């Protein structure tokens, strides 16, 4: 037994299919034999028994749903009147209950009338008329309950015009009437005889034909399922191997199919290996994308954001400012930077730029952003900062650079133009205003801060 559990999936399916088909064949033989025995015990097939039984089942289900709706309202209490969603849901449920109950009652009347016309109902006419009258009474109770529930919904507004007790009493009355009707219908169906639809021989022949057909179809489907299953699994494993080779051609020669207890287990192991490879490749790809993004947005020399990033960021900041946020800009560059390059060389000039960036970063906040937008020109984006605070910060930045003292590095200073966002500003007007202030600082002797 335990060895059978470890065999391949196809052997399992084959074994189970053989057992099931053998059992089906035995059932066919047994049913053919039993047909002769039970034929004489069969009664006439009812013309109204089955439809009325379906009506009984549907009404019982409707009663259960009605009880659940009422219980839901009772449990919700005052919250029911405060929640319009709960009320709408309950109204929908009661409307559906009323409509379906009405439909089933009409269906019962139609079945009874049809049975009377064809002479299939073997009961007294008086009993039949009484049942139809009872259905009519239940209709009236249904309509009365629907009207009472509508008034109950207005209870919260009309100062309890209809109490819960009244609604519950009406529901119990409707329920008792429905149960009584179901009991009478059930008694009626017990009296209804059935007629035989076909002769015994036709039934036996048809039963045998269906059995043989089922046996043949079952055998064909079993064989088809096994062959299709093995073909599909083999195809999937072949595709997985191809994916492995496409991911890493260096390891294609080392690819060996994983062994498992059956085909599905083997396929599962192959997929796990493939997913691990994909995960590794995705991690590598994310790392490369991160590096590319950094190269695209960072200045290679100083490590601060570049001009491309500045053009994107200033548009976002202006959009936020139009919705109520505020920010300021500090535009700065190194005084006489060309003289440093000419006198000390471009390597020293590069080192001065790095030294400047380090000095600026020591004073800036984490939310501030520093961009290099030109050779020696930088811009600082100060979020949630007004013009006064930005001017104070700019002065601190200027002093920090002025007092820098490092061996073999020439002293240098910076000039700064400070402005903040104003209504209807765009990138052009904002930067132009800061640029004008920067040139005013240079014109006033450099190593200065101009704000406006």
Buried (B, 14 or more C-beta within 10 A) or exposed (E): EEEEEEEBBBEBBBEEBEEEBEEBBEEBEEBBEEBEEEBEEBEEEBBBBBBBBEBBEBBEEBBEBBEEBBEBBEEBEEEBBEEEEBBEEBBEBBEEBBEBBBEBBEBBBEBBEBBBEEEBBEBEEEEBEEBEEBBEEBBEBBEEBBEBBEEBBEBBEEEEEBEBEEBEEBBEEBBEBBEEBBEBBEEBBEEBEBEEEEEBEEBBEEBBEEBEEBBEEBBEEBEEBBEEBBEEBEEBBEEBBEEBBEBEEEEEEEBEEBEBEBBEBBBEBBBEBBEEBEEEEEEEEEEEEEEEEEEEBBBEEBBBBBBBBBEEBBEEBBEBBEEEEBBBBBBBBBBBBEEBBEEBEEEBBEBBBEBBBEBBEEBBEEEBBBBBBEEBBBBBBBBEBEBEBBBBBBBEBBEBBBEBEEEEBEEBBBBBBBBBBEEEBEEEEBBEBBBBBBEBBBEEEBBBBBBE
